[in-house]
Amino acid sequence: MNLRDYAELAGNRIFAALEICPDEAARVAVIDIIERQLLATAVDTRNWCADHIVEESRIAKEARRQISEDLRGSTEVLIANLSSLR
């Protein structure tokens, strides 16, 4: 199903719940509104997901950098300690 199909399904359910039978022009206008809102919601959701993926990637990158720095620091301390044992 595409967005238009979902919009028509939603529009028909609304008309049935309200127990109305609009003329073709009104029916198409309502379904168009529903379709545009579904599209806007899909785009907003996609953007929200993309923003969060980018943020999580940034956080993961920062965590990897911090782990790498910690390992480098630990390695330097280990080498210094081993060198002092000679």
N, C-alpha and C positions, 0 to 999 in steps of 0.2 A: 504494500500500500504506500502511496505517496501522501504528501501533506494535503493535497486537495481531497483525496479520499477520506482522510481523517477529519478534515473540515466539514465535508458533507455529512459524515456520520454524526459528528457533534451537532451540526445544525439540525439534522433530522431528529436527533434525540431531544434537543431543546424545543423544537416545534411540537413534538409529541407530548413532552412534559407540560408545555403550556396549552396543549390542546388547540393549536392554531394551524391553519393551512394558508400560509402566505402566498401571494401571487408569485409568479416566476421571478420578476424583477427584485422583489423583496427577499425572496429565498436566495437568489444569487448574491445580493448585497450582503446578507448576513454571513453566508458561506465565505465570501471574499474576506470579510473582516476576520472571521475565525482563522482562515488560512494565513493571512498576514500576521496575526498574533502568534500562531504556531511557528511560523518562520522566524519571527523576532525572538521568540523564546528559545528556539533551537540555536540561533546565532549567539544569543546571550549566554546560553549554557556552554556552547563551544568556546567562547571567549573566556568564560570563567575557568573552565577546565585548562585551557592553554595557559592562562595566567598562573594557575596553581602548579602546573607542571614546570613552568619556567622557574617559579619560586622554589619548588622542591629541588629542582636541579641545582639552583644556586646554593641552597642550603647544603645539599650533598657535596657539591664542589668545595665549599668552605670546610666541611667536615673532613673531606679527603686531604685538603691542604693542611689542616690542623694535625691530623694523624701523621702525615708525612713529616711535618716539623717536629712533632714529638718523637718520632722514630729517629730522625736525624740527631736530635738532642741527646736521646738515650744512647745512640751509637757513639757519639762524641764522648760522653761521660764514660762509657764502657772502655773505649780506647784509651782515654786518659788514665783510668784506674789500672788497666792492664799494663800500660807503659810505666806507671809508677812502681809496679811490682818487679820490674827488671832490675 
